[in-house]
Amino acid sequence: MRAVIQRVSQAAVSVNGQQVSAIAHGLLVLLGVWHMDTPEDATQLARKIVHLRIFDDAEGKLNRSLIEAQGQMLVVSQFTLYADCRRGRRPSFIDAARPEVAAPLYEAFVAEVRRQGVPAETGEFQTLMDVTLVNRGPVTLMLDSQQLS
């Protein structure tokens, strides 16, 4: 799994002009599922993100986790994180999991975030969405479950 993590003061998802989810202070996570990912990847990545110390402490240092900062998470599925742009001009998405594989792993990721005690909202899987955010910092990180130890 790949995740682009953005610390936000607010974020929202709309479908067909209607807002379907929103958060205030927390993290927007754009989540891509690889064709070889497992439920363990979803669990491991969710726990890593929830406990990343990327929120300011009293001294202004990045020293608090999402849980400690009492933030929320908005998780948006994004298969394009597995785009291969090495050849030609049209990206290949062959490494992205097919929807029937990706959807349960996406849901497992969200479920683990909630099990960790973080309020989590979602976009709509396999739907054209408009995502708005105010990136706080800005703080943006990328994680890949295949590179976690």
N, C-alpha and C positions, 0 to 999 in steps of 0.2 A: 504494500500500500504506500502511496505517496500522499503527503499532506503539505499544503501551503497554509501556514498559520499566520493570521494577522490579528494583532492586538487591536481591539476596536473600542470606541466609546459608544458606538451603536452600529447595528447592521440589520438588514431586512432582505427578505425574498418576496418578490411579487410574480404572479403568473397571470397573464392576460389582464394586466392592470390592477389586479387585486392582491393586496398584501396577504401572504399565507403564513409568514412567520417573521418574528423580529426579536432582537435582544438589545439590551443596553450594554453596559460595561462587560467586556469579556473577550472571547476569541471567535473569529470567523475561521472555520476550517474548510478549505476546499479539498475534497478527498477523492483520490483516484484509486481504483482497485486493479491490481495486476492479475493476469490470468492464472498465476500460480499461487496466489494468496490463499491463506487458510484462516479459520476462525482465531487461531493463536496470533496471527499477524494483527488482526483487528483488536484483540485484547491488549496486546503489547503496545501498539501504537497509541491507543486511547489512553492507557495508563501513563505513558511517557508524556503525552501532551498535557494531560490534566495536572501533572506534577512539575512541568517545566517552570523554572523560576524566571519569569519574564515580566513580572509586575513590580512596580516600584515599592520599596519599603519606606519607612519614615525618613530615611536619609537620601531618597531619590535613586537608590541603586536597584538594579533588577535582581530582586532577592526573594520574591514571593510568587507562589504558584497561583493558578486559577482558583483553586479551592481556598487558599488563604486570602485571596483578594475578593472572595465571594462573588465571582463573576459567572457569566453564563457562556454557553457555546452554541453557535449556529453552524451546523454541518451541512455542506452542500456537495453533492456528488458531482465529480468532474472527471470524466473519462479522458479528457484531453491532456491530463497530466502525464499520460503514457504515450503522447505523440512522438513518433520517430521522424525527425525532419532531415535526416542525413542525406537522403536521395531525392532528387527532384524538388518540386515546389509544393506538392500536395503531401501533407503529413500522413503517415501510416499509423493506424491505431491497433495494429495486430497484437500488441502486448497488453492492451486493456482487456479486462475480463468482460465476457459477454454479459448482458443484463441479467440473465437468469442466475449467473454466478455472483455478479457484483452486488445485486440488491440484498441478498441475505448477509453478505459481509459488511456492507454499508450499515445495515440495521444492527448487526452485532457490534460494530464500532460505537454507534449511538447508544445502544443498551449498556455497554461497558462504561461510557462517560457518565450516564445516569447512575449506574451502580456505584460509581466513585463519589456520588453526591453532588454532581454538577447539573444544574438545570440545562437541558439541551433542547434546542429547536432544530428543525430540519427544513431543507428545501423539498421539492417534489421530484423524486427519482425519475429520470428519463423524460424530463419535461423542459421546455424552453423557459428559462427563468431570467428575471432581472434581479441582480444582486446589487444592493447599495451598502456602502459602509463608510465610516469615518475611522481611518486608521490612526490609532493613537501612538504617537512617538515620532515617526512611524516605526513600528516593530513588525517585521515580516521574516518568518523562518520557513525552511523547507526540511521535511523529514521523510525518510524512506524506511519502511519496516525491514527491508533487506539489509540495511546498514546499521541497525541498532544491535547493541550487544548486551 
